[in-house]
Amino acid sequence: MKTKLLLLQKRFLVFFNDKNRKGIFQIMREAFVFWVVKQELPYFYFGKFLYRKNVTNYKDYLSSKEIDKVTLSKNLHHFQYASLLRNKLAFSYYMEHNNMPVPALLSHNLKNRFFFQSKENMVMNKEDLFMYFKNVFENTGKTKVFVKAIIEMGGTGAYLITQQNLKKEIDAYGAYILNNDCIHQDVIEQHEVINSIYKHSVNTIRFDTYLDKHNTTHVLSAFMRFGRGGSVIDNGSLGGFYVSIDLDKGTLIGKSHQLMKYGGEQLSAHPDTGVVFENFKIPYFEESIALIKQAVSFIPDRIIGWDIAISNNGPVIIEGNDNNSFVTPDIAYGGYLKHPMFKEIMEEA
């Protein structure tokens, strides 16, 4: 309860201190209209910053009921496809088998059972875990491994393990790894152009795809997520931020977005490097769109959020999400209900 009160207080302070908010009477009127039209408390009116002066089409943004209608729809999502997306181990094996560009799977563990080069290893404590990863580094020639929990989302259970700082990182993350199911993947060498914005995390593009009733794949929207302050994770749910992308030009648009609970900050340039976002050209963008359309043919769930990284050799699929939140893309797009495909999506849902 105390944590929820502190979070509510922080969100109120973000709203109260926001110099870009509309007049109080306009906010009250719009929040009431949003409440009536969406038939729910106007939580998202504030949570999605619809009170800001630049938002004139606040009714085009999805309510929680509309989001649930899409994400929980059995017509848009099928268990057999969702299971491939949600289980990162299954996803990695399946995509590698179909020669899709994904980070190489080096090993994995099911709690204390660790599997490397088709051999099972029982790893019972942090000392064993240190020796296990030392052996992986020595046998693969790799110096870094990215560990991800098999079924977690939003960056939870994601850790960078390095040969250089192995003891320190095992001390910090070992207990989690030993008590969970994880995959251990090769670390992507990010494109030097993307590194110029922020090099400490793999900064992924989130694409939303929709497979329509005529079996045609549409890319609904895209935005790019960035880490900051030395973080190796780019996810917005862990304090990072994201920037909208112009699908036609493959360039970043305007200022960044950030979840309210992390401050709701809007930035014109990356705070660590000073690189300006507006009109920043993303390398291999057209190839990224072609890749995710191909990926949908292998996993034809009708609504998927794809995370794509850009390497020096082209786009790489990090993961796909059938249960992706529509909160961030709704903000990034500027109100999903104005999208030409969304009327059909709601009908199909």
Protein Blocks (a to p, Z undefined) as FASTA:
>chain_A
ZZmmmmmmmmmmmmmmmmkbccfklmmmmmmmmmmmnopafklmmmnopmpmklmblmlp
ccfklmmmmmmpmklpcfklmmmmmmmmlmmmmmmmnopacdddfbdcehjbcceehiac
ddfbfklmmmmmmmmmmmnopabdcdddfkbghhiaiacddfklmmmmmmmmmmmmmmpc
cdddddddddfklmmmomkbccdddddddddfkopacdfbdcddddeehiabfbfknopa
cddddfklopaehjadddfklnopacfbdfklopafehpacehklmmmmmmmmmmmmmmc
fbdcddddddfkbccdfbdcfkbcfklmmmmnopaklpmklmmmmmmZZ
